[in-house]
Amino acid sequence: MRHRIAVVGSGPAGLTFARVLHRHGYPVAVLERDPAPDARPPGGTLDLHEGLGQLALDKAGLLADFQALSRPEGQAMRILDTDGTVLRDWRPRPHDRANPEIDRGQLRDLLLGPLDVRWGRDVTQVVPGTREGALVRFADGRQEAFDLVVGADGAWSRTRPAVSSVTPHYTGVTLVETSLDDVDACHPGLARLIGDGSVAVHGVNRALVAQRNSGGHVKVYAQFRAPLDWHTSLDLADVEAVRARLLGLFDGWAAPVLELLRHGTAFVHRPLHVLPVRHTWTRVFGVTLMGDAAHLMPPLGAGANLAMVEGAELAESIATGPGDLDEAVRTFEEQMWIRAGRWAEITAAGLERLVSPEPAEALALFDQVHPS
Ligand SMILES: Cc1cc2nc3c(=O)[nH]c(=O)nc-3n(C[C@H](O)[C@H](O)[C@H](O)COP(=O)(O)OP(=O)(O)OC[C@H]3O[C@@H](n4cnc5c(N)ncnc54)[C@H](O)[C@@H]3O)c2cc1C
């Protein structure tokens, strides 16, 4: 029997879920608040791990397309001291495909493929029912019932309250993001500093990270410990005022490193919030969560990977299992909670070490992940 299934959100979790169902000929309604795929900038680059994001793409039949698009050389990572000294310069071996990078926009387009997303569907509430499933309410007043609603609607999920009263809390670490275009032609010095992948500079309670995307685009992240209201006297839309504040925060760092902050034409404020480590809930018939909606964690290379593998696994078990939806969801949730709980612990500890009063901690963490 074909169940009526909806997924809220067309991020990595929702699209992977829908794409794997689609591959098995199983219908699913993808409900997305954005009015169109390109309504907002898609964001930076993602590294997809062999056993997580790449496994999910394999289940979607998209691994070869990913391999053609992704950038294995983007795994390169350079660590600098605040005086500009290169402390580590790690490059992947020629056939290393463990964690290649892909632009988020390229990944979205790859997953979208033939999917018929319902754009502009702003979900305001999901009301779990009984054996009839769950009701989805939209901002325009409409509503629709489904046998299963999967909340893949990210950090501030509107689906989550149907199963859990927990909300994200601030980690104490903020990111301010800026971008550089055509870095090789316009900023060759920075292009050399960043190399093929990423460069990170760690100081006391702050860090600067730059990541190369495709086409010479670079994302720069200023990361620092601060209260959530650190910007009260600052107009975040005033690019020069934000730049001046950041240059003040990183005062004394080597001039070539500070160049990373001098050329961006816009700054995006991203205070880092997380859900409690090992967030779980009591099973609610007809509703589940996946991805950031279920286990928002610090952005240390796991969130999209988990979101995708969860989407692929639940879709596969619905499409190929014996047809008991509730049992498929129960098994899925138990697996998700174990794996995501482990990663939530790793990334929470990682954030403490990467933006730390003791910058040597960041280097020690790097050496654990990339032993020479
Ligand atoms: C700076 C940064 C760098 C990162 N780098 C990496 C990395 O390298 N590797 C990695 O694995 N992870 C990384 N992450 C984490 C990763 O981005 C997230 O974990 C991932 O995007 C989660 O996917 P998702 O599908 O669960 O949610 P999202 O990507 O947040 O997608 C949610 C979707 O739901 C839609 N939506 C929201 N509310 C509603 C609503 N009410 N109605 C309908 N639709 C709605 C949104 O518009 C969106 O399309 C990074 C995060 C940040 C901030």
The ligand as an SDF file (V2000), in Angstrom:
LIG
                    3D

 53 58  0  0  0  0  0  0  0  0999 V2000
   28.6250   27.8690    7.9370 C   0  0  0  0  0  0  0  0  0  0  0  0
   28.1680   26.4460    7.9020 C   0  0  0  0  0  0  0  0  0  0  0  0
   28.9770   25.4750    7.3060 C   0  0  0  0  0  0  0  0  0  0  0  0
   28.5750   24.1380    7.2920 C   0  0  0  0  0  0  0  0  0  0  0  0
   29.4050   23.2020    6.6980 N   0  0  0  0  0  0  0  0  0  0  0  0
   29.0180   21.9000    6.6900 C   0  0  0  0  0  0  0  0  0  0  0  0
   29.8330   20.8870    6.0530 C   0  0  0  0  0  0  0  0  0  0  0  0
   30.8960   21.1580    5.4920 O   0  0  0  0  0  0  0  0  0  0  0  0
   29.4050   19.5970    6.0860 N   0  0  0  0  0  0  0  0  0  0  0  0
   28.2280   19.2450    6.7070 C   0  0  0  0  0  0  0  0  0  0  0  0
   27.8970   18.0510    6.7180 O   0  0  0  0  0  0  0  0  0  0  0  0
   27.4270   20.1660    7.2740 N   0  0  0  0  0  0  0  0  0  0  0  0
   27.7810   21.4780    7.2920 C   0  0  0  0  0  0  0  0  0  0  0  0
   26.9810   22.4200    7.8700 N   0  0  0  0  0  0  0  0  0  0  0  0
   25.7210   21.9890    8.4890 C   0  0  0  0  0  0  0  0  0  0  0  0
   24.6490   21.8410    7.4180 C   0  0  0  0  0  0  0  0  0  0  0  0
   24.5150   23.0350    6.7050 O   0  0  0  0  0  0  0  0  0  0  0  0
   23.3050   21.4690    8.0320 C   0  0  0  0  0  0  0  0  0  0  0  0
   23.4760   20.4760    9.0050 O   0  0  0  0  0  0  0  0  0  0  0  0
   22.3640   20.9630    6.9320 C   0  0  0  0  0  0  0  0  0  0  0  0
   22.0790   21.9880    6.0160 O   0  0  0  0  0  0  0  0  0  0  0  0
   21.0690   20.4180    7.5310 C   0  0  0  0  0  0  0  0  0  0  0  0
   20.2220   20.0170    6.4980 O   0  0  0  0  0  0  0  0  0  0  0  0
   18.6530   19.9710    6.7160 P   0  0  0  0  0  0  0  0  0  0  0  0
   18.0790   19.5180    5.4210 O   0  0  0  0  0  0  0  0  0  0  0  0
   18.3510   19.2200    7.9460 O   0  0  0  0  0  0  0  0  0  0  0  0
   18.2120   21.4830    7.0310 O   0  0  0  0  0  0  0  0  0  0  0  0
   18.3830   22.8140    6.1700 P   0  0  0  0  0  0  0  0  0  0  0  0
   19.5570   22.7370    5.2730 O   0  0  0  0  0  0  0  0  0  0  0  0
   18.3140   23.9330    7.1520 O   0  0  0  0  0  0  0  0  0  0  0  0
   17.0690   22.8580    5.2570 O   0  0  0  0  0  0  0  0  0  0  0  0
   15.8130   23.1230    5.8220 C   0  0  0  0  0  0  0  0  0  0  0  0
   14.8360   23.5000    4.7060 C   0  0  0  0  0  0  0  0  0  0  0  0
   13.5450   23.6370    5.2900 O   0  0  0  0  0  0  0  0  0  0  0  0
   12.9260   24.8260    4.7950 C   0  0  0  0  0  0  0  0  0  0  0  0
   11.9840   25.2800    5.8150 N   0  0  0  0  0  0  0  0  0  0  0  0
   12.2700   25.8120    7.0230 C   0  0  0  0  0  0  0  0  0  0  0  0
   11.1420   26.1150    7.6840 N   0  0  0  0  0  0  0  0  0  0  0  0
   10.1200   25.7670    6.8680 C   0  0  0  0  0  0  0  0  0  0  0  0
    8.6940   25.8390    6.9950 C   0  0  0  0  0  0  0  0  0  0  0  0
    8.1440   26.3480    8.0920 N   0  0  0  0  0  0  0  0  0  0  0  0
    7.9310   25.3930    5.9680 N   0  0  0  0  0  0  0  0  0  0  0  0
    8.4990   24.8610    4.8470 C   0  0  0  0  0  0  0  0  0  0  0  0
    9.8350   24.7850    4.6670 N   0  0  0  0  0  0  0  0  0  0  0  0
   10.6430   25.2240    5.6710 C   0  0  0  0  0  0  0  0  0  0  0  0
   14.1110   25.7830    4.6000 C   0  0  0  0  0  0  0  0  0  0  0  0
   13.7750   26.8380    3.7010 O   0  0  0  0  0  0  0  0  0  0  0  0
   15.1680   24.8320    4.0400 C   0  0  0  0  0  0  0  0  0  0  0  0
   15.0590   24.6900    2.6420 O   0  0  0  0  0  0  0  0  0  0  0  0
   27.3520   23.7610    7.8830 C   0  0  0  0  0  0  0  0  0  0  0  0
   26.5390   24.7350    8.4830 C   0  0  0  0  0  0  0  0  0  0  0  0
   26.9420   26.0660    8.4950 C   0  0  0  0  0  0  0  0  0  0  0  0
   26.0610   27.1030    9.1570 C   0  0  0  0  0  0  0  0  0  0  0  0
  1  2  1  0
  2  3  1  0
  2 52  2  0
  3  4  2  0
  4  5  1  0
  4 50  1  0
  5  6  2  0
  6  7  1  0
  6 13  1  0
  7  8  2  0
  7  9  1  0
  9 10  1  0
 10 11  2  0
 10 12  1  0
 12 13  2  0
 13 14  1  0
 14 15  1  0
 14 50  1  0
 15 16  1  0
 16 17  1  0
 16 18  1  0
 18 19  1  0
 18 20  1  0
 20 21  1  0
 20 22  1  0
 22 23  1  0
 23 24  1  0
 24 25  2  0
 24 26  1  0
 24 27  1  0
 27 28  1  0
 28 29  2  0
 28 30  1  0
 28 31  1  0
 31 32  1  0
 32 33  1  0
 33 34  1  0
 33 48  1  0
 34 35  1  0
 35 36  1  0
 35 46  1  0
 36 37  1  0
 36 45  1  0
 37 38  2  0
 38 39  1  0
 39 40  1  0
 39 45  2  0
 40 41  1  0
 40 42  2  0
 42 43  1  0
 43 44  2  0
 44 45  1  0
 46 47  1  0
 46 48  1  0
 48 49  1  0
 50 51  2  0
 51 52  1  0
 52 53  1  0
M  END
$$$$
